């Protein structure tokens, strides 16, 4: 029987997209399962430490997050790795993927259009994060080249012809490098 278990945090989220396919804002409502009882501050780490990174590496003029902590019949929750940032990365990247499908755009194109440009830095995000440096679009180029992203459709077709599934995913996690002063 575990004494602590990793957090579980289902979220509802939305990003309005403008006519120019720029992200106009972000809204997310994570539900944070903190377990059957609150036994230490560790139980809350994943609930609040992810809020600042919910916008990821993308420029949002506005953003809003409401975190609701819920007790459940599980063991107490505590961070396993990342203290909520993996969940935040999943939420924002999944929203970008869904928006790209809806707009009939390649997922890399929508990401590139909305990544924080170097000339916007340093930047304080609407959720309180401070970004002092980031070559986000440049960081996208090398992995795409290494993965032969342009050749992926042919590899997918070959897999389908062989009765197999093949997918490709992108994620751009961001990590805090220091705690803000309170």
N, C-alpha and C positions, 0 to 999 in steps of 0.2 A: 504494500500500500504506500503510495507516495505521500510525502509530507507537503510538497509543493508541486504544482503542475504549471505548465506554460499557460499564458493567457489565451483566451478565446474572445474574439472581438468582432462579431458581425457588424457591418456598417451599411447604412444607406447613404448614397452620395450622388451628387449631381454637379455638372459643369455646364453652364449655358455657353453656347458657341455663337459668336457673331457671324455676320455675313462674310467676313474675311477669314473665317475659320481660326479666329484667335479666341482663346479661352477668356471669357469675360469675368469669371469668378468661380468660386468653388464653395460647395456646401456639403458638409458631412456630419453624420450623426452616428458615431460608434456606440455600440452597447458593450460595456466592459463587464464581463463576468469576473467578479473578484472572489468567488468561492463562498463557502458556507459561513465564514466569519472573517472579520478583519483582524489579522493578528500582528501585522507589522506594516510599515510604510512600503515594504516591497510589494505588497498586494496592490498598491495604487500606482506603482511606477509605470506600467504599461498603459495606464489610463490617461496620464497627463504628459508623459515624456514624448509621446508621438504627435501631439497636437501641432507643435511648431514645424514638423516635417511633413505634414499632410499635403502641402502644396508641392512637395518634391523639388525638382530642378526647373519648374515651369513658372512663368511670370503670370500672376493673377493680380489684377488691380484690387480685387476684393475677395475675401474668404471668410467663412464662418464655420465653426465647429462646436457642436454640443455633445459632450460625453456624458452618458448616463451609466452609472455604476450599479450593478445588480448583484445581489446575493443569490446563490444557487445551492444545490445540494452536492457540489463538488468540493474537492479539497481546496485549500486556499491557493490563490494564484500568485505567481511570481515570475519575473522575467527568466527566460531560458537563454535566449540570445537576442540582443538588440533592444530590449525593454520597450516594445511597442513600435519601433521604427520599421520592422518588417511588415507589420500590419498597415502602417501608414503608406509604405511604398506600394503594397498590393492595392490599396484603395485608389491612389492617384493613377497608377499605371493602368489599372483596369478601366478607370473612367476614360483615360486617353484612348485605350484600345476600342472601347465601345463607341466613342465619338468618331473615331476614324472609320469604323464600319458604317455608322449612320451617315457620314458625309462622303462615303465612297472614296476615301483617301488612304494611301499607304500609311501604316502606323508610324513609319519613320518620318514621313513628311509632316504629319500633324505634330509630332514631338518637336521636330526641328523648328517649326513655326512658332512654337510656344515656349521654348527653352529660354531661360534668362540669358539675355545677351550680355557680353562682357561690358559694354558701355553703360549698362544699368547698375553695375556694381561699384561700390558697395550698396547693398539693398537690405532694407528691413521689410520682411514679408508682412502681409496683413494678419498673419497668425503669430507675429512676434519674433520670428527667426531672423537672425542677422547673417547675411551672406557677404563675406568680404572678397572672395575670389571664387571663380569657377569658369572653366572653359567647357561648358556642358555640351555644346554642339560639336566641338572638336573631339570630346570624349566619346561621342557616338560614332564618329567616322572609322576609327581603327578597328573596333570590334565588328562592324558591318563588313569591312574589308576582309578581316580574318575569317569570318563565317561565310564569305562569298554570298552575301545577302542577295545580290542580283541573280545569282544562279539557283536560289532556293526554289522558285516555281518549277524548274525542270526536275529538281530532286524530289519535290512533292509529287509531281506527275508520275515519275518512275516508281515511287512508293505505292501510289494508288493503283498503278497497273499491276503491281505485285500483291495487291490486296492488303496493304499496310497503310497505317496512318503516319503522317509526318507533320509536325508543327514547328513554329518558331516563335519565340517570345523575347520581348525586350523589357528591361527594367533599369531604372536609374536611381538607385538608392542614394540618399544623402545622410550624412551622419554629423551630429553636433560635435564640435571639437572643444567646447568649453561651456560651462554653465553660465547663463546670463546672471547679472547681478539683480537681486530682487529688491 
